[in-house]
Amino acid sequence: MKTSAMSLAAIAMLLLLPGLTNFAAGQELITTHQLARSVDLTNVAAGPNRAISGTILNRTGLTVRDIKLMVNYAWLWRNDFRPGEYSPGRTVYISAPADIPAHGQGSFSYQPLPPLPLRSDGHFVPSVHVVGFTQMVPPGA
């Protein structure tokens, strides 16, 4: 009885494996260099309230969605030889709000919540980077 149950489990696994390999084959990892050539940022600006915004450029021939951005507010101490105990710098990950068509563009904005503190012992240096996205490949392509 145990042998037949184990045989059925093995057969079920063999039947499931082709479906799993097709799923894995449909996903492709790319290098950071390829990422930078595929989706880019331009017109990135920080406002007086420390909000950050910009334009996302889709340089691919496919629609992209689920664009993940890393927004970093690095803190630079006024006196690096005597830094304070607590650095208020932070990094957040956000998603772009919409799909971007092939060779199209979209916009993003981020308002830090809670707001960044106003301090006199240093300043923030904001930056934004694309860290991921999904390309929509048409069926049969």
N, C-alpha and C positions, 0 to 999 in steps of 0.2 A: 504494500500500500504506500509506504514512504517512497519507494523507488518510482512508482508511477506519478506521484505528486511532484517529485523533483524533476521527472522527465517533462511533465506538463509545464512546469515553471521554466525550464530551459527552452522548450519550444516557444513559449510565449515571449521570452526575451529575444530569441532569434527573429521572431516576427516583428518586434518593435525596433530592432536595431536599424533597419534601412530607413525608417522614418526619422530616427534621431540623427543619422548621418546627413540626411537631406537638410535638416534644420541647421546643423552646424556648417554645412557647405554654403548655405545662403548668407552667412555672415563673414565679413572680411575685416580684418584689422589692418590699419594703415599706420605709417610712421608719422611723427610730428611734422616732418617736412611735407609729407603728402597732405596732412591736415591743413597746414598753412596755405598750400596752393589751392585747396578745394573751397574752403570757407574762410573769409578774411573780414577784418574790421577796419572801418575808416571813419573819419569825422568823430572820433571819440573825444568827448569833452566833459569836464567836471564843472558843475555849477557852483554858485556861491553857497548853496545849502548842502554841498558835497554830494548832490545827486550826480550820477554819471549816465551818459547816453551816447549813442553812436549809431552807425549804419553797419549792417551785416551784408556782405557781398557773397553771393553764391556763384562761384567760378566754375561749377560743374554743369554738365548737360542734363542733370536730373534734379527733380524737386528734392529739397532737403527739409527735414523737420526735426523736432526734438533737439534743437541746437542748445548745447550746454555752454554757458560762459562762466569763467572764474573771475570774480571781481575782487581785487586785492587792494586794501588800503594799508600800505606799508607805513610804519611810523618811523620817522627819523628824528632822533634826539638832537636838540640844539647843541648839547655838549656830549659828544660820544665818549669822552674820557670819564664822565660822571653821569652815566645814564640813570634814569629813575628805576624804581622797583617794578613798575607795572607799565608794560607797553600796550597802548590802546589799539594797536593795529589789529586788523581782522581780515579774513578771507571768507567770501560767501560764493555759493554756486547758484546760478539762476538759469532759467530756461527762457529762450526767446518765445514771444507770444504767438507766432504764426508760422505756417509753412512758407518757404521761399522758393518760388519757381526757378527753373533752370536759367542760369545767367541773370537772375533777378536780384533784388535787394529788399531788405526789410530793416526795421529799426528796433532798438531796445533802449530801455531806460531802467535805472535802479536808484531807489532812494533808500539809504541805509536806515534800518530800523533795528534797534533803537538808534537815534541820531548819534553821530560821532561826537565825542566831547570837544569842547573848545578849551584848548590848553595853550600855555605860553612856553612850555619847555620843549617844544618840537613841532613838527608838522606832518601831515599825511601826504603820501605820494600814491595817488590812485593809478591802477592799471587794470586792463581787461584782456582776457585771452580766451580763444575758443578752445574748449577741451573735449568736445564731442558733438556728433550729430548723426542722423540717420538719413541715408539716401533712399529715395523711393524708386526702386527698380521696377519697370513695368513687367507684368507676367510674360514669360516666354523670351525675355531679353537675355 
